[in-house]
Amino acid sequence: MAEALRDKEELKNAIIEALKTVFDPEIPVDIYELGLIYEINIDDSRNAEVVMTLTSPSCPVAGSLPQEVEDKVAGVSGVTEACVELVFEPAWNQDMMSEEAMLELGFL
């Protein structure tokens, strides 16, 4: 059982690393550090679900960014299947950014 948990944790970390290669085209920070990823869920079959948002519902990449995220997650070794759920509640705000993102953008 502990091995399965460790495997899920390792898989989640690999997914996070993949998400850190996806950038919002208007902000020079990756979507993970930007706080756009709300949840990463992995089931026992190694299917990954990513719950994410956008900086705004009218984001110019609203049609393409979720698919890019799904493709990146699906490409992670060990992921059986990937899906992205796009949500707008709670609404994204700057407080959701990591300290690294705030430093990058000059907020700290």
C-alpha positions in Angstrom: 0.0 0.0 0.0 2.8 2.5 0.9 4.4 1.7 -2.4 1.2 2.6 -4.3 1.0 5.9 -2.4 4.6 6.7 -3.2 4.1 5.9 -6.8 1.1 8.3 -6.9 3.1 11.0 -5.2 5.9 10.5 -7.7 3.5 10.6 -10.5 1.9 13.8 -9.2 5.4 15.4 -8.9 6.1 14.4 -12.5 2.8 16.0 -13.6 3.7 19.2 -11.7 7.0 19.3 -13.5 5.2 18.9 -16.9 2.7 21.7 -15.9 5.6 24.0 -15.1 6.5 23.9 -18.9 3.2 25.5 -19.8 3.1 29.2 -19.8 0.3 31.8 -19.9 1.2 33.7 -23.1 0.4 37.1 -21.5 2.4 36.5 -18.3 6.0 35.1 -18.3 5.2 32.6 -15.5 4.2 29.0 -15.8 0.6 28.1 -15.0 1.5 26.1 -11.9 3.4 28.9 -10.2 0.7 31.3 -11.4 -1.8 29.4 -9.3 -4.1 28.2 -12.2 -3.9 24.6 -11.2 -6.4 23.9 -8.4 -6.2 20.1 -8.1 -4.3 17.1 -9.5 -6.2 13.9 -8.9 -4.8 10.5 -9.7 -6.9 7.3 -9.4 -5.7 3.7 -8.9 -5.6 3.2 -12.6 -3.2 6.1 -12.9 -5.7 8.3 -14.7 -5.0 12.0 -14.0 -7.5 14.7 -13.7 -6.4 18.3 -13.5 -8.8 21.0 -12.2 -7.7 24.4 -13.4 -8.8 27.9 -14.1 -7.7 30.8 -16.3 -6.7 34.3 -15.3 -10.1 35.4 -16.6 -13.0 33.7 -18.5 -12.2 35.9 -21.5 -8.6 34.7 -21.6 -7.4 34.6 -25.2 -6.1 31.1 -24.9 -9.3 29.7 -23.2 -9.8 27.4 -26.2 -6.2 26.1 -26.5 -4.6 26.2 -23.0 -6.7 23.4 -21.4 -5.9 21.1 -24.4 -2.2 21.9 -24.1 -2.4 21.1 -20.4 -4.2 17.8 -21.1 -1.6 16.9 -23.8 1.4 17.6 -21.4 -0.2 15.6 -18.6 -1.0 12.7 -21.0 2.6 12.7 -22.1 3.9 12.1 -18.5 5.3 8.6 -18.2 3.0 6.5 -16.1 -0.2 8.4 -16.8 -2.8 6.2 -18.3 -5.2 8.9 -19.3 -5.5 12.6 -18.7 -8.4 15.0 -18.5 -8.7 18.7 -17.7 -11.7 20.2 -15.9 -11.8 24.0 -16.5 -13.5 25.9 -13.6 -14.1 29.5 -12.8 -15.1 29.1 -9.1 -13.2 30.2 -7.2 -12.1 33.0 -9.5 -8.4 33.3 -9.9 -6.7 36.2 -8.2 -3.1 37.3 -7.7 -3.0 35.9 -4.2 -3.0 32.4 -5.7 0.4 32.9 -7.2 3.4 31.3 -5.6 6.1 33.5 -4.1 8.3 32.5 -7.0 5.7 33.9 -9.5 5.3 37.1 -7.4 9.1 37.6 -7.4 9.2 37.0 -11.2 6.5 39.6 -11.8 7.9 42.2 -9.4 5.2 41.9 -6.8 7.6 41.2 -3.9 
